[in-house]
Amino acid sequence: MINTDKVLHGFTDLKNLNVLGPIVLNQAKGIYVYDQDGKKYLDANSGLWNSVVGFDHPRMVETAKKQYEKFSGYHAFFWKNI
């Protein structure tokens, strides 16, 4: 479980966050994302430009798996480009 009292993203409406609390998303299928309570949301932002083919597109999943087997990620500090 994410420690949501330590996470703050751009575009956060602080007033509503304080009143309503956070929405913690933990899974996705196709064009929908789901929160930790199982509530379904249409992702009308396409994963904010990074999942425009849907969240479970077979070729994207396979490509991501292959990349993670080689190199799962790295920081971009100190002139490192990945």
C-alpha positions in Angstrom: 0.0 0.0 0.0 1.3 3.5 -0.9 1.8 5.9 2.0 -0.5 8.5 0.4 0.4 11.2 3.0 3.8 11.4 1.3 2.7 11.6 -2.3 1.9 14.9 -4.0 1.6 15.4 -7.8 1.3 18.4 -10.0 -2.3 19.5 -10.7 -3.3 18.3 -7.2 -6.3 20.1 -5.9 -5.1 20.6 -2.3 -8.5 21.7 -1.0 -10.3 18.6 -2.4 -7.5 16.3 -1.4 -7.8 17.5 2.2 -11.5 17.0 2.2 -11.9 13.8 0.1 -8.5 12.2 0.5 -6.5 10.6 -2.4 -7.7 8.2 -5.1 -5.2 5.4 -5.1 -5.1 3.6 -8.5 -3.7 0.1 -8.4 -4.6 -1.6 -11.7 -5.7 -1.0 -15.3 -7.3 -2.9 -18.1 -7.9 -1.5 -21.6 -9.0 2.1 -21.3 -10.0 1.8 -17.6 -8.1 2.3 -14.3 -9.3 0.9 -11.0 -8.8 2.3 -7.5 -7.9 0.3 -4.4 -11.6 -0.2 -3.7 -12.3 -1.6 -7.2 -14.0 1.5 -8.5 -13.6 1.8 -12.3 -12.6 5.0 -14.0 -12.4 5.8 -17.7 -8.9 7.0 -18.4 -9.8 10.0 -20.6 -6.2 11.3 -20.4 -4.7 8.2 -22.1 -2.4 7.6 -19.2 -1.3 11.2 -19.6 0.1 10.5 -23.1 2.0 7.3 -22.3 -0.6 4.5 -22.6 -2.5 5.5 -25.7 -2.9 1.9 -26.9 -4.6 0.8 -23.6 -3.0 -0.5 -20.5 -3.0 -4.2 -21.4 -2.1 -4.2 -25.1 -0.3 -7.5 -25.6 2.6 -6.1 -27.7 3.2 -3.3 -25.2 3.2 -5.7 -22.3 5.7 -8.0 -24.0 7.9 -5.1 -25.0 7.9 -3.8 -21.4 8.7 -7.2 -20.0 11.7 -7.6 -22.4 13.0 -4.1 -21.5 12.7 -4.8 -17.8 14.6 -8.0 -18.1 17.4 -6.0 -19.7 17.3 -2.7 -17.8 14.4 -1.7 -15.6 15.3 1.9 -15.3 17.7 4.4 -14.0 17.9 8.0 -12.9 18.6 10.9 -15.3 20.8 12.8 -12.9 24.4 13.7 -13.5 24.3 13.7 -17.3 23.0 10.1 -17.5 20.7 9.4 -20.5 18.8 6.2 -20.9 
